[in-house]
Amino acid sequence: MTVLDTRALNRATLARQHLLDRTNAPVRDAVAHLCGLQAQEPQEPFIGLWSRLSDFKPGELDDALTGRTVVRTHLMRRTVHLVTADDALAWRARHDAMLRQRVLGTYRRELAGIDLDEVAEAGRAVMADHQPRTMAELVQSLEVRWPGPPRRVLGELLVAALVPMAQLPPRGLWRTRAGVRNLPLATWLGRDIDPLPDDDGDPVGQQLVRRYLAAYGPASSTDLRAWCGLASLPAAVKAVRQELVTFRDERGRELLDLPDAPRPHPDTPAPVRFLPAFDNALLGYHDRSRIVDDAHLGLSVAGHRAVLVDGRVTATWSVRDQRLHISPLRPLTIPEQESIHAEAQRLTVFLDEGIEHTRLDA
């Protein structure tokens, strides 16, 4: 079996993630290919798309959100993601059990003895008037019946697990500050959520496997689980295995992939890229060694924005006091510094925040 070293896996990831070469794909198609973008920080998907799309304009994502072709919702890993409307409706039922389990795992004591189905039914009844509500407003309608749990806990249970919700614009629009107003996905999108097919082969899970590998492969089944949070995918993997090719990484772990997906030569040059906080190019794997050193793994979950140099996390970046600050994680060569400055200049133009200087910290 062919062994793929870390650099080969890195270049495959960059190619699948449109970080090796920017794509001309429309916003909706790019979001679909990436299987969504993590979006708990509302402005970060704009940076993620700018790093991946040629001549990306923020208004294109705004139009997709207001036009309801993409939507903000809780999905993979119980995290707010920006996904296409089609994927939100197709995938939501498959994630229901995981979403419930994750809320219960966090608040097991606070939710002890509560009938989740009754809470869900009551939440849907409140939202049946098609009026957007904040989490606090939804909880206020129900807390008389369930006075025990803290309001925040009951709210998270409802909007992140029990009632499939969309977070409505202006939340998530470019350079806009807005609180979260929720509306059931089916109401906002005008279509019902797809029911789970009565099929032992888990066809929705099979689609998730194929789509994940197209955007993240080659990858292990453990990586797949880390990306979506679903534990019950072995049947889906087994069903599609005959369609796939397999490799080993340098540690001997089996990696799955689509046969015709791009796997560039390990020596393919990789340009500097600025990533947003919580980018799935990092978080979409259990084993993130293909893109970030073990010593810096914590950066990917702590909300630091990363700079890729030669395809690897080599610096962090932030905007403060009208300056773009870049903090290297290792010494940089002169050519690397020049490449970082060139891409940073393009970023400052895109951000349009009155950034006057780029500072490469020592």
N, C-alpha and C positions, 0 to 999 in steps of 0.2 A: 504494500500500500504506500502511495506517495506521501512523503513527509513535507509539510509546509512549515517553513521557519517563521519566526515572528515578523520579519520584514515582508515576506510574501503575504502573510495575513493582513499586515498593515496596508499594503497597497491594494489588496482586494477590498478591504473596508473603505478606503478612500474612494475607490472607483464606484462602489455601490452607493456611497453616500454623496456623490457629486462633489467631493472635496478634492479630487484629483484634477478634474476638469469641470468647470461650471457648465450647467445645462441650459438650453433654451426652452425647456418645458414650461408650460403654464403653471401658475401657482397651484391650482387644484391637482394637476397631474403630479407635481413634485411632492405635495403633501401625501398623496396616495402612495407613491412609490416608497416614500420614507416610512410608511405605516404610521404617519402622524409625527408631530413634534411635541415634546414635553413643554407644557405651557403654564405651569403654576405662576411663573413670573410673566405677566402679560406681554411685555415688550420683547422678550427674548426670541420668540419665533421669527420676528422680523430680521434679527441678526443672523439666525440660522439659515433663513432663506437667502439673505444677501450673500452669504458665504458660498452658496450653492448654485444660485441662479444668475445667469448673465443679465445685466442691466435690470435688476429687480427694483421695482418701485413699490414703496409701502402701500400706496393706494390699491395695488392689485390684491393684497391680502385683505385690506379693509373691504373691498368690493366682494371678495369671496365670503367674508363673514356676514356682511349685511345682506348679501344675496343668498345666503344659506346653503352654499355649496361646500363650505367647511364650517365646523362647529367646535366650540370648546366644551368638553365634557370629561367627567371622570371615567377612566378606562384602564389602560395598562397600569399595573402596580398600584391601583387606587390613586393615581396621580392625574391631575388635569392635563389632558392632551388636546392638541389641535388636530382634528382628523377630518376627513371628508365626510359629508353627510351620509354617503352610501356605506362607508365603513362603520360609522357610528351605529347605524341601524342594523347592519349585518353582524356586527361583532358583540353588541351590547349584551344580548341574552347569554352568550357563551361566557361572559365575564361576571354574570350576576353572582354566582356562588362564591367566587373569589372575592368580590367586593364586600359581600356580607361577612365572609370569614375574616377579612382584614380589619374591618371595623370592630367586629367582636373580639378579635385578638388584641386590639388596642384598648378596648373598653369593656372587657369581659365582666369585671366586677360591677361597673356602673349599669350595665344592661342585663344583669342577671334577672331571670324570671319574666322578662318581657317577651311577648309574642310578636316576633318580627313581622309576620304576615298581617296581623291586625294593625300594626303601625303603618305598614306599607299601604294597606287599603285606606286607612284614614288620610294618609298623605296624598294619595291619588284623588280622594274625594275633595280635599281642600283645593287642589290644583285644577279640578275639573271646570272651574269657571274661566280658565284660559288667561288668568291674570298673572303676570310675572310677580315673583315675591323674592325678597331677601330670605336668607336662611332664618334670620331672627323672626321675620313675619310668619314664616311657615311654622316654626316652633311655637310661636304665640298662639296659633290656632289649635294646637294639639296638647299643650302642656297641662291643661286641666285634666285630661284623661291620663296623662303619663307624667305626674309631677315629680317622680323619683329621680330620673337621670338629670345630670346637669344639662342646661339648655344647649351648650355647645355640643355635647355628646349626642343628644337627640337630633340636633340639626345635621351633624355629620352623617349620622346613620341614614337620615332621610335623603339628603341631596347627593351623597357619595356612594350610596349602596342601594337603598330600597326603591327609590323613584328615579328612573333614568332622566337626568336633567341636562338641559343646555344652559350654558352661561351666556346671557344675551349681550350683544353690543349695546352701549359703547364699550363694555368691558372687552379688552383685547384689541382695540383699535389703536392705530399708530399715534404715539405721543398723547394718549388720552388717559386720564385718571378717572376711573369709574369703579364703583363697588359691584359686587356680584348680585345680579338679579337672575332668578332661575325660572325656567319654564320646562315642562316635560318635553323630552326630545320629539316625541310623536306630534305634539302640538306645534312646536316651533318649525319642524321640518315638513309637516303636513302629510306624514306617512307613518304607518305603524312600524314598530320595531319588529324585525324578522323573528319569528319563533324558532326555537331550536328544532332542526329536523329530527324526526324519529328514526335515527340511523346509527347503528352500533359503530360505524366507521368514523364517526365524528367529522362530518364534512366541513363544518366551520373551522374546527381545529386544523384540518388538512389545509384549508386556505391560509390560515395563519402561519403554518409551517412554511408553505411555499413563498408567501409574501415576505416573511421574516428573512428567509435565506436570500431572496432577491435583493434585499436592502442591507443585509448584515453578514451574509455568509462569506466564506465557509465558517460554520459555527457548530458548537456541540448542542445536544439537547438540554444541557444545563444552562448554556447561554440563552437558548430560546425561552426557558422558564424564567430566567432572570429578567428578560426583556418584558414579557407580558404578565408575569406573576401567576400564571396558570400552572397548577401542579399536575393536572390530569390530561396530559397530551401524549402519553405513550401510544395509545391506540391510533392517534392521528399520524404520529411519526411512523409507526409500523405500516399504516395503510399507504403512505407515499414513498416509503423507503425504496421501492423498486424503481421509482422515477429519479432517484438521486444518485450522486457519486459520493464517495467517501475518501477522506484523507486522514492523516494523523498529524498532530502538532508535535513539537519537539519533546513534549512530555509524554507522548504516547496516547493522548486522548483522541477519540474518534471525532471527526468533524464531518458534518453533512453539508451538501451543497447541490444547487441546481447544475445540471451538466453544462449548459451553455452560458452560465453567468460569467462576467469578466473576472479574470484572475491575472492582473498585469505582472510583468516581470518585476522581480524584487528591486531591480536597479532603476525602475521608472522614476524620473524626478518628481518630487512632490512639492508644490508651492506652499508658501506660508498661508495659513488660514486662521482667521479669528473666529472662535466658537462662542456661542452664548452660554449662559449658565445652564446647567442640567441638560446639556446636549446629549441626545441618544447615541451619537457616535461613540460616546464614552459609556453611558449608562446602559446601553443595549446589550451588554455582555456580563456574564459572571466572571469570566477571565478577561480582564481589560489590559493584559500585558501587551497586546498587539499595538496599543496606542498610548499607554501611559505607564511609566515606571512604577514599581511597587511602592517606592518611597513617596510617591505623590498621589496615590490612590484616593486619599481623603479629599483632594481638591474637587473631584468629580461629584461628590455628594454634599459638599459644603457651599455650593453656589458660586464658586469662583469661575470666572470666564477664562477660557484657555486659549493659548496661541499654539498652533501646530507649526513646527519647523521640521522639515524632512519627515512629515507625517506623524510626529510624536508631540505630546504635550511638553513644551519646552519653556513656557512662560505663562503668567497670568496677566490679565489686563483689567483696567477699570477707568472710569471717567470721574475725575474730581477736580473741582476748582478750575474748570475750563481747560483741563489738561487730560490727555490720554496717557495714563501711566501703564507702562509695561514692565513687569517684574520677572526677569529670567530665573529659571530654576537651575541653570548651569551656565558656565561661561560660553559666550557666543563669539563666533568668528566674525571678522569684518564683513564678509559677504552675507552672512546670516543677518547681521544687524541692518545692512542695507536693504535686504529683502523685507525684513520686518517693518522698517520705516516706510518703504514704498506701499506695502499693503495697509499700513496704519493710516497713511495719507488718504487712501481711497475710503477707508472706514470713516474717517472724520467727515469727509464730504457726505457720505451716506447718512450718518447720524444727524448732521446739521444741528448741532447743539452749541454752536459758538465755541468749539474747541480751538484754542489758539496755539497750543504746543503739544508735541508728542514727546514724552519723557521716557527714555529707556533707563530704568533704575539699575544701579550697580548690583 
